[in-house]
Structure formats: C-alpha cells, structure tokens
Amino acid sequence: MIPDDKTESTIGTSLLMRVRHLDPDAWQRLVHIYGPLVYKWCIKAGLRSEDAADVGQEVFRAVADGISKFRRDRDGDTFVGWLRTITRFKIADYRRGQSSDPQAIGGTDFQIAISQLSESTKEAVPEENDDGRIDSIVYRRALDIIKTEFEQRTWQAFWATAVDGRPTADIADELGMTTMAVRKAKSRVLRRLRDEFDETGLD
C-alpha cells in the first residue's frame, strides 16, 4: 500500500490562477520553470548572455503586467506561445535600444532562476520539439517543483515508470508494491502535474 501523500491541500488551483492572484510562491514557480526557456530563446536570437538576462527580466515584467489577460480560448493557445510572443517583442525592443532597467516583480526572480543554472544546463535548454511540445527539461523543472509533495516510494514508482520507462512489474517487485499501487502512484503524480500546470499548456 502506498503511503498517504501530501497533495490534497494544493490540488485544484492552477499555477496561473495563483499567479493572477499575486501569489509570490506561484510566481517563483513560474519563473523557475520558464525562465531558462526565455533565456534560451534570447541566446538563440543572438543575444549575449548578459543581454539575454536583461531581456528576460523585461519579459517577466511584461508577464506580470499582462497575466490577468492571458486566456486559452482557442485550440493551440498556450502560455508558452504567449510567452514566446512577448519574448520576441522584448528582443526587438532591446535591439532598438528601448529597454530599461527592470524594477518590477519579474526581474529578481528571473535572475535567481538563471543564476541557479550551470553553464552546461544553459546551453542544453531547448526551444521546442518538432511537434511543438516543450522539451523534457521544462517538464523536469516542473516535476522538481512538486517532488517534495510526495512520499519517496510514490515518487520512485512514478519516476521509474513514467520517466525511465521501466516495466511496472519490475518496479513493483523492487519497491515491495503491487502493480496496481505502482500504476496509482504514476497516475497520482501525473494528475498533480496537470492540476498545477495544465493551464500553462505544459501538457
């Protein structure tokens, strides 16, 4: 039997909803996950590292100002698509010499998110896969956010099946669980991921 997890009090309110309600923890989560993606877009556009950091601050300043207006009203509308559009505009602004030192909510958190990345990680952060889905590094940063909400065995069962792709029966034997319990562990974590990030289009 899988031990009870610590997710019940947090399920049901999406990350973007909490950001719209000015939840500082939710904002930090958003920047932690998507900051490296914005940084990589800037680098791929030809900006130097320090310039990419400056533009990234402007991007998240704009996100903070406009998040209340973002909606997924049509198929294909995603937070990532909206974020990329903002990034393109801010890169263009920067190149026209119109950017200024950001002082609003996004700046400091973005700098922290980028400073926590190793140089090798910065180089590895992708844009998108050919099918339009965000690369696994973004999923992994999202998973890193929710990992502490689960008991260790639940997380091990999820990771081994959903990420490593190992057979359910093998994981059940290894962790002393039933195959049904392993499947439930995987489902529990994926449901939590959807609850937290579905509105961003991460899925």
BELMOPE-V297498 format. One record per residue. N is the residue number from 1. SS is DSSP state (H for helix, E for strand, L for the rest). PHI is phi as a letter, one per 30 degrees, with the letter a starting at -180 (none if undefined). D_LAST is the distance of its C-alpha to the last C-alpha in Angstrom with 1 decimal. Layout:
N&SS&PHI&D_LAST, N&SS&PHI&D_LAST
This chain:
1&L&none&28.6, 2&L&d&25.7, 3&L&d&26.8, 4&L&d&25.5, 5&L&c&22.6, 6&L&c&22.5, 7&L&c&19.4, 8&L&e&21.0, 9&L&d&22.1, 10&L&c&18.8, 11&L&d&16.6, 12&L&j&16.2, 13&L&b&16.0, 14&L&d&12.9, 15&H&e&13.2, 16&H&d&14.0, 17&H&d&16.4, 18&H&d&18.2, 19&H&d&18.4, 20&H&d&19.9, 21&L&c&22.4, 22&L&i&23.4, 23&L&d&22.3, 24&H&d&23.2, 25&H&d&21.3, 26&H&d&18.0, 27&H&d&19.1, 28&H&d&19.7, 29&H&d&16.3, 30&H&d&14.8, 31&H&d&17.4, 32&H&e&17.1, 33&H&d&13.6, 34&H&c&13.9, 35&H&e&17.7, 36&H&d&17.9, 37&H&d&15.7, 38&H&d&18.2, 39&H&e&21.0, 40&H&d&20.2, 41&H&e&20.0, 42&H&d&23.4, 43&H&d&24.9, 44&H&d&23.9, 45&L&d&25.6, 46&L&j&28.7, 47&L&d&29.0, 48&L&d&30.7, 49&H&e&29.0, 50&H&d&30.9, 51&H&d&30.2, 52&H&d&26.5, 53&H&d&26.7, 54&H&d&28.7, 55&H&d&26.4, 56&H&e&23.3, 57&H&d&25.3, 58&H&d&25.9, 59&H&d&22.3, 60&H&d&21.3, 61&H&d&24.5, 62&H&d&23.5, 63&H&d&20.0, 64&H&d&22.1, 65&H&d&24.4, 66&H&c&22.0, 67&H&d&19.1, 68&H&d&20.8, 69&H&c&20.8, 70&L&d&17.2, 71&L&b&15.8, 72&L&c&13.1, 73&L&d&16.0, 74&L&b&15.4, 75&L&e&13.0, 76&L&j&11.7, 77&L&d&12.1, 78&L&b&9.7, 79&H&d&10.9, 80&H&d&10.9, 81&H&d&13.1, 82&H&d&15.3, 83&H&d&15.6, 84&H&d&16.7, 85&H&d&19.2, 86&H&e&20.6, 87&H&d&21.0, 88&H&d&22.8, 89&H&d&25.1, 90&H&d&25.9, 91&H&d&26.6, 92&H&d&29.0, 93&H&e&30.5, 94&H&d&31.1, 95&H&d&32.8, 96&L&d&35.1, 97&L&i&36.1, 98&L&c&34.8, 99&L&d&32.6, 100&L&b&34.1, 101&L&d&33.7, 102&L&d&30.8, 103&L&b&31.7, 104&L&d&29.0, 105&H&e&26.2, 106&H&d&23.9, 107&H&d&26.4, 108&H&e&27.4, 109&H&d&23.9, 110&H&d&22.8, 111&H&d&25.9, 112&H&d&25.4, 113&H&d&21.9, 114&H&d&23.3, 115&H&d&26.5, 116&L&d&24.7, 117&L&d&23.5, 118&L&d&26.0, 119&H&d&27.2, 120&H&d&25.7, 121&H&d&22.2, 122&H&e&22.7, 123&H&d&23.7, 124&H&d&20.8, 125&L&d&17.9, 126&L&c&16.5, 127&L&d&15.4, 128&L&b&12.9, 129&L&d&13.2, 130&L&d&15.3, 131&L&d&12.6, 132&L&i&11.0, 133&L&d&8.0, 134&L&d&8.6, 135&L&d&11.0, 136&H&d&11.1, 137&H&d&13.3, 138&H&d&10.8, 139&H&e&8.9, 140&H&d&12.5, 141&H&d&13.5, 142&H&d&11.0, 143&H&d&12.3, 144&H&d&15.7, 145&H&d&15.5, 146&H&c&15.2, 147&H&e&17.4, 148&H&d&20.6, 149&H&d&19.7, 150&L&c&20.3, 151&L&d&23.5, 152&H&e&24.0, 153&H&d&24.3, 154&H&d&21.1, 155&H&d&19.3, 156&H&d&21.3, 157&H&d&20.6, 158&H&d&16.8, 159&H&d&17.0, 160&H&d&19.6, 161&H&d&17.8, 162&H&d&14.1, 163&H&c&14.8, 164&L&d&18.4, 165&L&i&18.3, 166&L&d&21.6, 167&L&d&23.2, 168&H&e&22.9, 169&H&d&26.7, 170&H&d&27.3, 171&H&d&25.1, 172&H&e&26.8, 173&H&d&30.2, 174&H&d&29.4, 175&H&c&28.2, 176&L&i&30.6, 177&L&b&28.1, 178&L&d&28.0, 179&H&d&25.4, 180&H&d&24.3, 181&H&d&23.8, 182&H&d&21.7, 183&H&d&19.4, 184&H&d&19.3, 185&H&d&18.6, 186&H&d&15.5, 187&H&d&14.4, 188&H&d&15.4, 189&H&d&13.4, 190&H&d&10.1, 191&H&d&11.0, 192&H&d&11.9, 193&H&d&8.7, 194&H&d&7.1, 195&H&e&10.5, 196&H&d&10.6, 197&H&b&7.5, 198&H&e&6.0, 199&H&d&8.7, 200&H&d&8.0, 201&L&i&5.3, 202&L&d&3.8, 203&L&d&0.0
